């Protein structure tokens, strides 16, 4: 496994570039987390991705009084 060098943070000329790329990487990671959380919190994800094998349960949910309650209220 390669060792990560922190020499760029110690060099005053290269430090701003390293800090900018670190910030960009953190922003991309944060955006990914927000999108992933938003996508997995939808009815589509619960019904079509997670519980696809439980088609009878999904059909019963759609017809029940709980159909107005979001999946995230229980899970």
PDB file of N, CA, C, O and CB in Angstrom:
ATOM      1  N   UNK A   1       0.837  -1.171   0.000  1.00  0.00           N
ATOM      2  CA  UNK A   1       0.000   0.000   0.000  1.00  0.00           C
ATOM      3  C   UNK A   1       0.884   1.237   0.000  1.00  0.00           C
ATOM      4  O   UNK A   1       1.848   1.324   0.761  1.00  0.00           O
ATOM      5  CB  UNK A   1      -0.953  -0.004   1.207  1.00  0.00           C
ATOM      6  N   UNK A   2       0.549   2.193  -0.858  1.00  0.00           N
ATOM      7  CA  UNK A   2       1.360   3.394  -0.994  1.00  0.00           C
ATOM      8  C   UNK A   2       1.157   4.322   0.196  1.00  0.00           C
ATOM      9  O   UNK A   2       0.045   4.487   0.699  1.00  0.00           O
ATOM     10  CB  UNK A   2       1.024   4.120  -2.295  1.00  0.00           C
ATOM     11  N   UNK A   3       2.244   4.916   0.627  1.00  0.00           N
ATOM     12  CA  UNK A   3       2.171   5.866   1.731  1.00  0.00           C
ATOM     13  C   UNK A   3       1.850   7.246   1.161  1.00  0.00           C
ATOM     14  O   UNK A   3       2.452   7.666   0.173  1.00  0.00           O
ATOM     15  CB  UNK A   3       3.506   5.890   2.546  1.00  0.00           C
ATOM     16  N   UNK A   4       0.912   7.946   1.776  1.00  0.00           N
ATOM     17  CA  UNK A   4       0.513   9.271   1.319  1.00  0.00           C
ATOM     18  C   UNK A   4       1.500  10.293   1.877  1.00  0.00           C
ATOM     19  O   UNK A   4       1.753  10.342   3.081  1.00  0.00           O
ATOM     20  CB  UNK A   4      -0.949   9.604   1.758  1.00  0.00           C
ATOM     21  N   UNK A   5       2.045  11.099   0.984  1.00  0.00           N
ATOM     22  CA  UNK A   5       3.011  12.107   1.375  1.00  0.00           C
ATOM     23  C   UNK A   5       2.306  13.411   1.722  1.00  0.00           C
ATOM     24  O   UNK A   5       1.424  13.864   0.993  1.00  0.00           O
ATOM     25  CB  UNK A   5       4.034  12.330   0.261  1.00  0.00           C
ATOM     26  N   UNK A   6       2.696  14.000   2.823  1.00  0.00           N
ATOM     27  CA  UNK A   6       2.147  15.291   3.220  1.00  0.00           C
ATOM     28  C   UNK A   6       3.108  16.427   2.928  1.00  0.00           C
ATOM     29  O   UNK A   6       2.973  17.519   3.481  1.00  0.00           O
ATOM     30  CB  UNK A   6       1.796  15.282   4.689  1.00  0.00           C
ATOM     31  N   UNK A   7       4.088  16.171   2.054  1.00  0.00           N
ATOM     32  CA  UNK A   7       5.075  17.189   1.728  1.00  0.00           C
ATOM     33  C   UNK A   7       4.426  18.413   1.097  1.00  0.00           C
ATOM     34  O   UNK A   7       4.902  19.533   1.280  1.00  0.00           O
ATOM     35  CB  UNK A   7       6.127  16.619   0.795  1.00  0.00           C
ATOM     36  N   UNK A   8       3.347  18.207   0.359  1.00  0.00           N
ATOM     37  CA  UNK A   8       2.667  19.326  -0.279  1.00  0.00           C
ATOM     38  C   UNK A   8       2.073  20.309   0.718  1.00  0.00           C
ATOM     39  O   UNK A   8       1.982  21.501   0.428  1.00  0.00           O
ATOM     40  CB  UNK A   8       1.585  18.813  -1.179  1.00  0.00           C
ATOM     41  N   UNK A   9       1.673  19.833   1.875  1.00  0.00           N
ATOM     42  CA  UNK A   9       1.131  20.727   2.889  1.00  0.00           C
ATOM     43  C   UNK A   9       2.235  21.533   3.581  1.00  0.00           C
ATOM     44  O   UNK A   9       1.983  22.619   4.103  1.00  0.00           O
ATOM     45  CB  UNK A   9       0.342  19.928   3.921  1.00  0.00           C
ATOM     46  N   UNK A  10       3.436  21.003   3.582  1.00  0.00           N
ATOM     47  CA  UNK A  10       4.549  21.696   4.233  1.00  0.00           C
ATOM     48  C   UNK A  10       5.183  22.741   3.329  1.00  0.00           C
ATOM     49  O   UNK A  10       5.800  23.690   3.812  1.00  0.00           O
ATOM     50  CB  UNK A  10       5.599  20.697   4.669  1.00  0.00           C
ATOM     51  N   UNK A  11       5.035  22.574   2.029  1.00  0.00           N
ATOM     52  CA  UNK A  11       5.617  23.506   1.064  1.00  0.00           C
ATOM     53  C   UNK A  11       4.678  24.708   0.896  1.00  0.00           C
ATOM     54  O   UNK A  11       3.548  24.535   0.438  1.00  0.00           O
ATOM     55  CB  UNK A  11       5.871  22.801  -0.311  1.00  0.00           C
ATOM     56  N   UNK A  12       5.117  25.918   1.256  1.00  0.00           N
ATOM     57  CA  UNK A  12       4.227  27.085   1.187  1.00  0.00           C
ATOM     58  C   UNK A  12       3.767  27.423  -0.233  1.00  0.00           C
ATOM     59  O   UNK A  12       2.733  28.069  -0.404  1.00  0.00           O
ATOM     60  CB  UNK A  12       4.923  28.283   1.779  1.00  0.00           C
ATOM     61  N   UNK A  13       4.508  27.004  -1.238  1.00  0.00           N
ATOM     62  CA  UNK A  13       4.114  27.274  -2.622  1.00  0.00           C
ATOM     63  C   UNK A  13       3.003  26.325  -3.055  1.00  0.00           C
ATOM     64  O   UNK A  13       2.081  26.739  -3.758  1.00  0.00           O
ATOM     65  CB  UNK A  13       5.325  27.144  -3.566  1.00  0.00           C
ATOM     66  N   UNK A  14       3.073  25.059  -2.648  1.00  0.00           N
ATOM     67  CA  UNK A  14       2.093  24.053  -3.068  1.00  0.00           C
ATOM     68  C   UNK A  14       0.907  23.921  -2.118  1.00  0.00           C
ATOM     69  O   UNK A  14      -0.098  23.307  -2.478  1.00  0.00           O
ATOM     70  CB  UNK A  14       2.768  22.720  -3.201  1.00  0.00           C
ATOM     71  N   UNK A  15       0.998  24.481  -0.918  1.00  0.00           N
ATOM     72  CA  UNK A  15      -0.057  24.339   0.086  1.00  0.00           C
ATOM     73  C   UNK A  15      -1.429  24.821  -0.411  1.00  0.00           C
ATOM     74  O   UNK A  15      -2.416  24.110  -0.217  1.00  0.00           O
ATOM     75  CB  UNK A  15       0.328  25.107   1.336  1.00  0.00           C
ATOM     76  N   UNK A  16      -1.531  26.001  -1.044  1.00  0.00           N
ATOM     77  CA  UNK A  16      -2.868  26.429  -1.502  1.00  0.00           C
ATOM     78  C   UNK A  16      -3.504  25.431  -2.482  1.00  0.00           C
ATOM     79  O   UNK A  16      -4.708  25.183  -2.416  1.00  0.00           O
ATOM     80  CB  UNK A  16      -2.773  27.805  -2.170  1.00  0.00           C
ATOM     81  N   UNK A  17      -2.711  24.866  -3.374  1.00  0.00           N
ATOM     82  CA  UNK A  17      -3.233  23.889  -4.327  1.00  0.00           C
ATOM     83  C   UNK A  17      -3.738  22.645  -3.603  1.00  0.00           C
ATOM     84  O   UNK A  17      -4.800  22.121  -3.939  1.00  0.00           O
ATOM     85  CB  UNK A  17      -2.153  23.506  -5.350  1.00  0.00           C
ATOM     86  N   UNK A  18      -3.007  22.183  -2.641  1.00  0.00           N
ATOM     87  CA  UNK A  18      -3.436  21.011  -1.866  1.00  0.00           C
ATOM     88  C   UNK A  18      -4.703  21.312  -1.071  1.00  0.00           C
ATOM     89  O   UNK A  18      -5.604  20.476  -0.998  1.00  0.00           O
ATOM     90  CB  UNK A  18      -2.316  20.555  -0.916  1.00  0.00           C
ATOM     91  N   UNK A  19      -4.776  22.490  -0.481  1.00  0.00           N
ATOM     92  CA  UNK A  19      -5.959  22.859   0.298  1.00  0.00           C
ATOM     93  C   UNK A  19      -7.189  22.997  -0.608  1.00  0.00           C
ATOM     94  O   UNK A  19      -8.287  22.585  -0.236  1.00  0.00           O
ATOM     95  CB  UNK A  19      -5.707  24.176   1.062  1.00  0.00           C
ATOM     96  N   UNK A  20      -7.000  23.572  -1.781  1.00  0.00           N
ATOM     97  CA  UNK A  20      -8.120  23.710  -2.719  1.00  0.00           C
ATOM     98  C   UNK A  20      -8.616  22.329  -3.141  1.00  0.00           C
ATOM     99  O   UNK A  20      -9.822  22.081  -3.125  1.00  0.00           O
ATOM    100  CB  UNK A  20      -7.700  24.539  -3.965  1.00  0.00           C
ATOM    101  N   UNK A  21      -7.712  21.429  -3.515  1.00  0.00           N
ATOM    102  CA  UNK A  21      -8.131  20.090  -3.946  1.00  0.00           C
ATOM    103  C   UNK A  21      -8.746  19.288  -2.795  1.00  0.00           C
ATOM    104  O   UNK A  21      -9.657  18.487  -3.004  1.00  0.00           O
ATOM    105  CB  UNK A  21      -6.937  19.327  -4.529  1.00  0.00           C
ATOM    106  N   UNK A  22      -8.243  19.509  -1.592  1.00  0.00           N
ATOM    107  CA  UNK A  22      -8.857  18.853  -0.432  1.00  0.00           C
ATOM    108  C   UNK A  22     -10.276  19.363  -0.225  1.00  0.00           C
ATOM    109  O   UNK A  22     -11.186  18.580   0.046  1.00  0.00           O
ATOM    110  CB  UNK A  22      -8.015  19.090   0.840  1.00  0.00           C
ATOM    111  N   UNK A  23     -10.466  20.671  -0.352  1.00  0.00           N
ATOM    112  CA  UNK A  23     -11.802  21.252  -0.244  1.00  0.00           C
ATOM    113  C   UNK A  23     -12.735  20.753  -1.331  1.00  0.00           C
ATOM    114  O   UNK A  23     -13.900  20.457  -1.062  1.00  0.00           O
ATOM    115  CB  UNK A  23     -11.719  22.757  -0.300  1.00  0.00           C
ATOM    116  N   UNK A  24     -12.233  20.656  -2.562  1.00  0.00           N
ATOM    117  CA  UNK A  24     -13.051  20.144  -3.669  1.00  0.00           C
ATOM    118  C   UNK A  24     -13.449  18.695  -3.398  1.00  0.00           C
ATOM    119  O   UNK A  24     -14.599  18.316  -3.621  1.00  0.00           O
ATOM    120  CB  UNK A  24     -12.284  20.251  -5.016  1.00  0.00           C
ATOM    121  N   UNK A  25     -12.518  17.895  -2.925  1.00  0.00           N
ATOM    122  CA  UNK A  25     -12.817  16.486  -2.627  1.00  0.00           C
ATOM    123  C   UNK A  25     -13.871  16.385  -1.521  1.00  0.00           C
ATOM    124  O   UNK A  25     -14.766  15.543  -1.599  1.00  0.00           O
ATOM    125  CB  UNK A  25     -11.527  15.732  -2.208  1.00  0.00           C
ATOM    126  N   UNK A  26     -13.775  17.229  -0.500  1.00  0.00           N
ATOM    127  CA  UNK A  26     -14.762  17.218   0.579  1.00  0.00           C
ATOM    128  C   UNK A  26     -16.140  17.666   0.088  1.00  0.00           C
ATOM    129  O   UNK A  26     -17.157  17.117   0.511  1.00  0.00           O
ATOM    130  CB  UNK A  26     -14.300  18.117   1.725  1.00  0.00           C
ATOM    131  N   UNK A  27     -16.176  18.655  -0.796  1.00  0.00           N
ATOM    132  CA  UNK A  27     -17.455  19.100  -1.365  1.00  0.00           C
ATOM    133  C   UNK A  27     -18.103  18.012  -2.221  1.00  0.00           C
ATOM    134  O   UNK A  27     -19.316  17.813  -2.168  1.00  0.00           O
ATOM    135  CB  UNK A  27     -17.248  20.365  -2.204  1.00  0.00           C
ATOM    136  N   UNK A  28     -17.288  17.309  -3.009  1.00  0.00           N
ATOM    137  CA  UNK A  28     -17.810  16.216  -3.831  1.00  0.00           C
ATOM    138  C   UNK A  28     -18.341  15.105  -2.931  1.00  0.00           C
ATOM    139  O   UNK A  28     -19.412  14.558  -3.193  1.00  0.00           O
ATOM    140  CB  UNK A  28     -16.713  15.667  -4.784  1.00  0.00           C
ATOM    141  N   UNK A  29     -17.615  14.770  -1.890  1.00  0.00           N
ATOM    142  CA  UNK A  29     -18.066  13.752  -0.950  1.00  0.00           C
ATOM    143  C   UNK A  29     -19.376  14.165  -0.271  1.00  0.00           C
ATOM    144  O   UNK A  29     -20.289  13.350  -0.138  1.00  0.00           O
ATOM    145  CB  UNK A  29     -16.985  13.490   0.102  1.00  0.00           C
ATOM    146  N   UNK A  30     -19.470  15.420   0.154  1.00  0.00           N
ATOM    147  CA  UNK A  30     -20.691  15.910   0.797  1.00  0.00           C
ATOM    148  C   UNK A  30     -21.868  15.868  -0.177  1.00  0.00           C
ATOM    149  O   UNK A  30     -22.972  15.484   0.207  1.00  0.00           O
ATOM    150  CB  UNK A  30     -20.485  17.345   1.322  1.00  0.00           C
ATOM    151  N   UNK A  31     -21.643  16.259  -1.433  1.00  0.00           N
ATOM    152  CA  UNK A  31     -22.711  16.213  -2.436  1.00  0.00           C
ATOM    153  C   UNK A  31     -23.160  14.783  -2.666  1.00  0.00           C
ATOM    154  O   UNK A  31     -24.357  14.524  -2.787  1.00  0.00           O
ATOM    155  CB  UNK A  31     -22.245  16.841  -3.760  1.00  0.00           C
ATOM    156  N   UNK A  32     -22.218  13.850  -2.727  1.00  0.00           N
ATOM    157  CA  UNK A  32     -22.565  12.442  -2.906  1.00  0.00           C
ATOM    158  C   UNK A  32     -23.419  11.933  -1.743  1.00  0.00           C
ATOM    159  O   UNK A  32     -24.394  11.212  -1.955  1.00  0.00           O
ATOM    160  CB  UNK A  32     -21.293  11.594  -3.038  1.00  0.00           C
ATOM    161  N   UNK A  33     -23.057  12.303  -0.535  1.00  0.00           N
ATOM    162  CA  UNK A  33     -23.809  11.861   0.650  1.00  0.00           C
ATOM    163  C   UNK A  33     -25.230  12.430   0.611  1.00  0.00           C
ATOM    164  O   UNK A  33     -26.186  11.714   0.907  1.00  0.00           O
ATOM    165  CB  UNK A  33     -23.085  12.302   1.960  1.00  0.00           C
ATOM    166  N   UNK A  34     -25.377  13.694   0.253  1.00  0.00           N
ATOM    167  CA  UNK A  34     -26.705  14.315   0.192  1.00  0.00           C
ATOM    168  C   UNK A  34     -27.561  13.649  -0.874  1.00  0.00           C
ATOM    169  O   UNK A  34     -28.728  13.342  -0.629  1.00  0.00           O
ATOM    170  CB  UNK A  34     -26.588  15.822  -0.092  1.00  0.00           C
ATOM    171  N   UNK A  35     -26.994  13.420  -2.055  1.00  0.00           N
ATOM    172  CA  UNK A  35     -27.745  12.780  -3.141  1.00  0.00           C
ATOM    173  C   UNK A  35     -28.104  11.346  -2.764  1.00  0.00           C
ATOM    174  O   UNK A  35     -29.230  10.909  -3.002  1.00  0.00           O
ATOM    175  CB  UNK A  35     -26.929  12.799  -4.456  1.00  0.00           C
ATOM    176  N   UNK A  36     -27.171  10.620  -2.186  1.00  0.00           N
ATOM    177  CA  UNK A  36     -27.441   9.232  -1.791  1.00  0.00           C
ATOM    178  C   UNK A  36     -28.526   9.177  -0.720  1.00  0.00           C
ATOM    179  O   UNK A  36     -29.418   8.330  -0.791  1.00  0.00           O
ATOM    180  CB  UNK A  36     -26.154   8.556  -1.276  1.00  0.00           C
ATOM    181  N   UNK A  37     -28.465  10.056   0.257  1.00  0.00           N
ATOM    182  CA  UNK A  37     -29.482  10.071   1.305  1.00  0.00           C
ATOM    183  C   UNK A  37     -30.843  10.435   0.731  1.00  0.00           C
ATOM    184  O   UNK A  37     -31.855   9.832   1.088  1.00  0.00           O
ATOM    185  CB  UNK A  37     -29.098  11.053   2.414  1.00  0.00           C
ATOM    186  N   UNK A  38     -30.866  11.422  -0.159  1.00  0.00           N
ATOM    187  CA  UNK A  38     -32.134  11.833  -0.786  1.00  0.00           C
ATOM    188  C   UNK A  38     -32.718  10.708  -1.622  1.00  0.00           C
ATOM    189  O   UNK A  38     -33.924  10.462  -1.577  1.00  0.00           O
ATOM    190  CB  UNK A  38     -31.926  13.079  -1.661  1.00  0.00           C
ATOM    191  N   UNK A  39     -31.883  10.029  -2.379  1.00  0.00           N
ATOM    192  CA  UNK A  39     -32.370   8.954  -3.250  1.00  0.00           C
ATOM    193  C   UNK A  39     -32.874   7.766  -2.442  1.00  0.00           C
ATOM    194  O   UNK A  39     -33.887   7.163  -2.795  1.00  0.00           O
ATOM    195  CB  UNK A  39     -31.266   8.501  -4.204  1.00  0.00           C
ATOM    196  N   UNK A  40     -32.187   7.428  -1.378  1.00  0.00           N
ATOM    197  CA  UNK A  40     -32.598   6.262  -0.587  1.00  0.00           C
ATOM    198  C   UNK A  40     -33.769   6.568   0.337  1.00  0.00           C
ATOM    199  O   UNK A  40     -34.297   5.663   0.984  1.00  0.00           O
ATOM    200  CB  UNK A  40     -31.430   5.753   0.231  1.00  0.00           C
ATOM    201  N   UNK A  41     -34.177   7.819   0.408  1.00  0.00           N
ATOM    202  CA  UNK A  41     -35.307   8.196   1.261  1.00  0.00           C
ATOM    203  C   UNK A  41     -36.620   8.280   0.481  1.00  0.00           C
ATOM    204  O   UNK A  41     -37.621   8.750   1.023  1.00  0.00           O
ATOM    205  CB  UNK A  41     -35.026   9.531   1.933  1.00  0.00           C
ATOM    206  N   UNK A  42     -36.639   7.847  -0.745  1.00  0.00           N
ATOM    207  CA  UNK A  42     -37.848   7.959  -1.570  1.00  0.00           C
ATOM    208  C   UNK A  42     -38.640   6.659  -1.569  1.00  0.00           C
ATOM    209  O   UNK A  42     -38.102   5.584  -1.303  1.00  0.00           O
ATOM    210  CB  UNK A  42     -37.483   8.344  -3.006  1.00  0.00           C
ATOM    211  N   UNK A  43     -39.922   6.779  -1.871  1.00  0.00           N
ATOM    212  CA  UNK A  43     -40.772   5.596  -2.005  1.00  0.00           C
ATOM    213  C   UNK A  43     -40.257   4.701  -3.126  1.00  0.00           C
ATOM    214  O   UNK A  43     -40.263   3.476  -3.003  1.00  0.00           O
ATOM    215  CB  UNK A  43     -42.236   6.004  -2.272  1.00  0.00           C
ATOM    216  N   UNK A  44     -39.810   5.319  -4.227  1.00  0.00           N
ATOM    217  CA  UNK A  44     -39.304   4.534  -5.356  1.00  0.00           C
ATOM    218  C   UNK A  44     -38.180   3.607  -4.910  1.00  0.00           C
ATOM    219  O   UNK A  44     -38.177   2.426  -5.257  1.00  0.00           O
ATOM    220  CB  UNK A  44     -38.809   5.461  -6.480  1.00  0.00           C
ATOM    221  N   UNK A  45     -37.234   4.125  -4.149  1.00  0.00           N
ATOM    222  CA  UNK A  45     -36.105   3.313  -3.715  1.00  0.00           C
ATOM    223  C   UNK A  45     -36.570   2.175  -2.825  1.00  0.00           C
ATOM    224  O   UNK A  45     -36.130   1.037  -2.986  1.00  0.00           O
ATOM    225  CB  UNK A  45     -35.078   4.171  -2.980  1.00  0.00           C
ATOM    226  N   UNK A  46     -37.457   2.475  -1.887  1.00  0.00           N
ATOM    227  CA  UNK A  46     -37.950   1.428  -0.977  1.00  0.00           C
ATOM    228  C   UNK A  46     -38.696   0.340  -1.748  1.00  0.00           C
ATOM    229  O   UNK A  46     -38.472  -0.850  -1.526  1.00  0.00           O
ATOM    230  CB  UNK A  46     -38.873   2.038   0.100  1.00  0.00           C
ATOM    231  N   UNK A  47     -39.568   0.744  -2.638  1.00  0.00           N
ATOM    232  CA  UNK A  47     -40.432  -0.219  -3.328  1.00  0.00           C
ATOM    233  C   UNK A  47     -39.722  -0.937  -4.468  1.00  0.00           C
ATOM    234  O   UNK A  47     -39.919  -2.139  -4.652  1.00  0.00           O
ATOM    235  CB  UNK A  47     -41.658   0.481  -3.863  1.00  0.00           C
ATOM    236  N   UNK A  48     -38.911  -0.237  -5.228  1.00  0.00           N
ATOM    237  CA  UNK A  48     -38.325  -0.826  -6.426  1.00  0.00           C
ATOM    238  C   UNK A  48     -36.926  -1.403  -6.227  1.00  0.00           C
ATOM    239  O   UNK A  48     -36.520  -2.300  -6.966  1.00  0.00           O
ATOM    240  CB  UNK A  48     -38.277   0.197  -7.497  1.00  0.00           C
ATOM    241  N   UNK A  49     -36.211  -0.919  -5.274  1.00  0.00           N
ATOM    242  CA  UNK A  49     -34.832  -1.387  -5.081  1.00  0.00           C
ATOM    243  C   UNK A  49     -34.725  -2.320  -3.883  1.00  0.00           C
ATOM    244  O   UNK A  49     -34.278  -3.458  -4.023  1.00  0.00           O
ATOM    245  CB  UNK A  49     -33.884  -0.199  -4.899  1.00  0.00           C
ATOM    246  N   UNK A  50     -35.124  -1.855  -2.723  1.00  0.00           N
ATOM    247  CA  UNK A  50     -34.975  -2.664  -1.511  1.00  0.00           C
ATOM    248  C   UNK A  50     -35.999  -3.790  -1.414  1.00  0.00           C
ATOM    249  O   UNK A  50     -35.640  -4.945  -1.183  1.00  0.00           O
ATOM    250  CB  UNK A  50     -35.085  -1.784  -0.294  1.00  0.00           C
ATOM    251  N   UNK A  51     -37.262  -3.455  -1.588  1.00  0.00           N
ATOM    252  CA  UNK A  51     -38.326  -4.419  -1.325  1.00  0.00           C
ATOM    253  C   UNK A  51     -38.936  -4.999  -2.598  1.00  0.00           C
ATOM    254  O   UNK A  51     -40.095  -5.412  -2.590  1.00  0.00           O
ATOM    255  CB  UNK A  51     -39.405  -3.770  -0.505  1.00  0.00           C
ATOM    256  N   UNK A  52     -38.182  -5.034  -3.676  1.00  0.00           N
ATOM    257  CA  UNK A  52     -38.698  -5.576  -4.933  1.00  0.00           C
ATOM    258  C   UNK A  52     -39.123  -7.033  -4.767  1.00  0.00           C
ATOM    259  O   UNK A  52     -40.079  -7.475  -5.405  1.00  0.00           O
ATOM    260  CB  UNK A  52     -37.641  -5.456  -6.042  1.00  0.00           C
ATOM    261  N   UNK A  53     -38.431  -7.772  -3.929  1.00  0.00           N
ATOM    262  CA  UNK A  53     -38.769  -9.184  -3.713  1.00  0.00           C
ATOM    263  C   UNK A  53     -40.053  -9.346  -2.915  1.00  0.00           C
ATOM    264  O   UNK A  53     -40.598 -10.447  -2.837  1.00  0.00           O
ATOM    265  CB  UNK A  53     -37.632  -9.894  -2.998  1.00  0.00           C
ATOM    266  N   UNK A  54     -40.537  -8.275  -2.329  1.00  0.00           N
ATOM    267  CA  UNK A  54     -41.748  -8.325  -1.514  1.00  0.00           C
ATOM    268  C   UNK A  54     -42.898  -7.627  -2.240  1.00  0.00           C
ATOM    269  O   UNK A  54     -43.531  -6.730  -1.683  1.00  0.00           O
ATOM    270  CB  UNK A  54     -41.504  -7.671  -0.132  1.00  0.00           C
ATOM    271  N   UNK A  55     -43.168  -8.034  -3.476  1.00  0.00           N
ATOM    272  CA  UNK A  55     -44.207  -7.374  -4.269  1.00  0.00           C
ATOM    273  C   UNK A  55     -45.562  -7.387  -3.577  1.00  0.00           C
ATOM    274  O   UNK A  55     -46.305  -6.410  -3.658  1.00  0.00           O
ATOM    275  CB  UNK A  55     -44.326  -8.037  -5.624  1.00  0.00           C
ATOM    276  N   UNK A  56     -45.894  -8.486  -2.893  1.00  0.00           N
ATOM    277  CA  UNK A  56     -47.172  -8.552  -2.187  1.00  0.00           C
ATOM    278  C   UNK A  56     -47.247  -7.508  -1.067  1.00  0.00           C
ATOM    279  O   UNK A  56     -48.295  -6.899  -0.850  1.00  0.00           O
ATOM    280  CB  UNK A  56     -47.384  -9.958  -1.610  1.00  0.00           C
ATOM    281  N   UNK A  57     -46.156  -7.311  -0.375  1.00  0.00           N
ATOM    282  CA  UNK A  57     -46.132  -6.325   0.708  1.00  0.00           C
ATOM    283  C   UNK A  57     -46.285  -4.910   0.159  1.00  0.00           C
ATOM    284  O   UNK A  57     -46.971  -4.081   0.757  1.00  0.00           O
ATOM    285  CB  UNK A  57     -44.828  -6.440   1.512  1.00  0.00           C
ATOM    286  N   UNK A  58     -45.654  -4.637  -0.966  1.00  0.00           N
ATOM    287  CA  UNK A  58     -45.758  -3.313  -1.577  1.00  0.00           C
ATOM    288  C   UNK A  58     -47.189  -3.057  -2.038  1.00  0.00           C
ATOM    289  O   UNK A  58     -47.722  -1.966  -1.837  1.00  0.00           O
ATOM    290  CB  UNK A  58     -44.779  -3.181  -2.763  1.00  0.00           C
ATOM    291  N   UNK A  59     -47.810  -4.061  -2.655  1.00  0.00           N
ATOM    292  CA  UNK A  59     -49.199  -3.914  -3.109  1.00  0.00           C
ATOM    293  C   UNK A  59     -50.130  -3.688  -1.912  1.00  0.00           C
ATOM    294  O   UNK A  59     -51.045  -2.867  -1.986  1.00  0.00           O
ATOM    295  CB  UNK A  59     -49.646  -5.166  -3.911  1.00  0.00           C
ATOM    296  N   UNK A  60     -49.902  -4.408  -0.820  1.00  0.00           N
ATOM    297  CA  UNK A  60     -50.717  -4.228   0.382  1.00  0.00           C
ATOM    298  C   UNK A  60     -50.506  -2.836   0.973  1.00  0.00           C
ATOM    299  O   UNK A  60     -51.456  -2.202   1.431  1.00  0.00           O
ATOM    300  CB  UNK A  60     -50.381  -5.308   1.430  1.00  0.00           C
ATOM    301  N   UNK A  61     -49.273  -2.367   0.961  1.00  0.00           N
ATOM    302  CA  UNK A  61     -48.965  -1.024   1.464  1.00  0.00           C
ATOM    303  C   UNK A  61     -49.691   0.033   0.636  1.00  0.00           C
ATOM    304  O   UNK A  61     -50.258   0.977   1.186  1.00  0.00           O
ATOM    305  CB  UNK A  61     -47.441  -0.770   1.439  1.00  0.00           C
ATOM    306  N   UNK A  62     -49.670  -0.127  -0.688  1.00  0.00           N
ATOM    307  CA  UNK A  62     -50.325   0.839  -1.568  1.00  0.00           C
ATOM    308  C   UNK A  62     -51.828   0.934  -1.308  1.00  0.00           C
ATOM    309  O   UNK A  62     -52.419   2.000  -1.483  1.00  0.00           O
ATOM    310  CB  UNK A  62     -50.079   0.466  -3.018  1.00  0.00           C
ATOM    311  N   UNK A  63     -52.448  -0.164  -0.896  1.00  0.00           N
ATOM    312  CA  UNK A  63     -53.895  -0.182  -0.656  1.00  0.00           C
ATOM    313  C   UNK A  63     -54.260   0.157   0.797  1.00  0.00           C
ATOM    314  O   UNK A  63     -55.433   0.374   1.101  1.00  0.00           O
ATOM    315  CB  UNK A  63     -54.457  -1.549  -1.015  1.00  0.00           C
ATOM    316  N   UNK A  64     -53.294   0.203   1.667  1.00  0.00           N
ATOM    317  CA  UNK A  64     -53.586   0.382   3.092  1.00  0.00           C
ATOM    318  C   UNK A  64     -53.707   1.862   3.462  1.00  0.00           C
ATOM    319  O   UNK A  64     -53.431   2.756   2.662  1.00  0.00           O
ATOM    320  CB  UNK A  64     -52.496  -0.279   3.941  1.00  0.00           C
ATOM    321  N   UNK A  65     -54.124   2.075   4.686  1.00  0.00           N
ATOM    322  CA  UNK A  65     -54.216   3.449   5.199  1.00  0.00           C
ATOM    323  C   UNK A  65     -52.830   4.050   5.442  1.00  0.00           C
ATOM    324  O   UNK A  65     -52.697   5.262   5.614  1.00  0.00           O
ATOM    325  CB  UNK A  65     -55.035   3.478   6.501  1.00  0.00           C
ATOM    326  N   UNK A  66     -51.815   3.214   5.456  1.00  0.00           N
ATOM    327  CA  UNK A  66     -50.448   3.701   5.662  1.00  0.00           C
ATOM    328  C   UNK A  66     -49.822   4.269   4.402  1.00  0.00           C
ATOM    329  O   UNK A  66     -48.703   4.780   4.453  1.00  0.00           O
ATOM    330  CB  UNK A  66     -49.585   2.591   6.185  1.00  0.00           C
ATOM    331  N   UNK A  67     -50.509   4.195   3.279  1.00  0.00           N
ATOM    332  CA  UNK A  67     -49.912   4.642   2.026  1.00  0.00           C
ATOM    333  C   UNK A  67     -49.634   6.147   2.016  1.00  0.00           C
ATOM    334  O   UNK A  67     -48.864   6.628   1.185  1.00  0.00           O
ATOM    335  CB  UNK A  67     -50.819   4.282   0.869  1.00  0.00           C
ATOM    336  N   UNK A  68     -50.249   6.884   2.926  1.00  0.00           N
ATOM    337  CA  UNK A  68     -49.986   8.325   3.018  1.00  0.00           C
ATOM    338  C   UNK A  68     -48.810   8.638   3.946  1.00  0.00           C
ATOM    339  O   UNK A  68     -48.402   9.794   4.060  1.00  0.00           O
ATOM    340  CB  UNK A  68     -51.234   9.052   3.509  1.00  0.00           C
ATOM    341  N   UNK A  69     -48.272   7.627   4.599  1.00  0.00           N
ATOM    342  CA  UNK A  69     -47.139   7.801   5.495  1.00  0.00           C
ATOM    343  C   UNK A  69     -45.878   7.459   4.726  1.00  0.00           C
ATOM    344  O   UNK A  69     -45.830   6.448   4.025  1.00  0.00           O
ATOM    345  CB  UNK A  69     -47.278   6.917   6.773  1.00  0.00           C
ATOM    346  N   UNK A  70     -44.857   8.293   4.850  1.00  0.00           N
ATOM    347  CA  UNK A  70     -43.623   8.025   4.117  1.00  0.00           C
ATOM    348  C   UNK A  70     -42.899   6.816   4.698  1.00  0.00           C
ATOM    349  O   UNK A  70     -43.061   6.485   5.872  1.00  0.00           O
ATOM    350  CB  UNK A  70     -42.705   9.254   4.142  1.00  0.00           C
ATOM    351  N   UNK A  71     -42.109   6.174   3.870  1.00  0.00           N
ATOM    352  CA  UNK A  71     -41.337   5.010   4.314  1.00  0.00           C
ATOM    353  C   UNK A  71     -40.361   5.396   5.433  1.00  0.00           C
ATOM    354  O   UNK A  71     -40.114   4.618   6.354  1.00  0.00           O
ATOM    355  CB  UNK A  71     -40.567   4.392   3.126  1.00  0.00           C
ATOM    356  N   UNK A  72     -39.817   6.606   5.335  1.00  0.00           N
ATOM    357  CA  UNK A  72     -38.829   7.040   6.319  1.00  0.00           C
ATOM    358  C   UNK A  72     -39.448   7.297   7.693  1.00  0.00           C
ATOM    359  O   UNK A  72     -38.719   7.405   8.679  1.00  0.00           O
ATOM    360  CB  UNK A  72     -38.134   8.293   5.831  1.00  0.00           C
ATOM    361  N   UNK A  73     -40.756   7.396   7.778  1.00  0.00           N
ATOM    362  CA  UNK A  73     -41.399   7.569   9.080  1.00  0.00           C
ATOM    363  C   UNK A  73     -41.243   6.323   9.942  1.00  0.00           C
ATOM    364  O   UNK A  73     -41.188   6.402  11.169  1.00  0.00           O
ATOM    365  CB  UNK A  73     -42.882   7.900   8.903  1.00  0.00           C
ATOM    366  N   UNK A  74     -41.172   5.168   9.277  1.00  0.00           N
ATOM    367  CA  UNK A  74     -41.043   3.899  10.012  1.00  0.00           C
ATOM    368  C   UNK A  74     -39.622   3.349  10.002  1.00  0.00           C
ATOM    369  O   UNK A  74     -39.202   2.696  10.957  1.00  0.00           O
ATOM    370  CB  UNK A  74     -41.981   2.867   9.426  1.00  0.00           C
ATOM    371  N   UNK A  75     -38.891   3.607   8.942  1.00  0.00           N
ATOM    372  CA  UNK A  75     -37.559   3.004   8.810  1.00  0.00           C
ATOM    373  C   UNK A  75     -36.494   3.977   9.189  1.00  0.00           C
ATOM    374  O   UNK A  75     -35.309   3.646   9.140  1.00  0.00           O
ATOM    375  CB  UNK A  75     -37.320   2.512   7.402  1.00  0.00           C
TER     376      UNK A  75
END
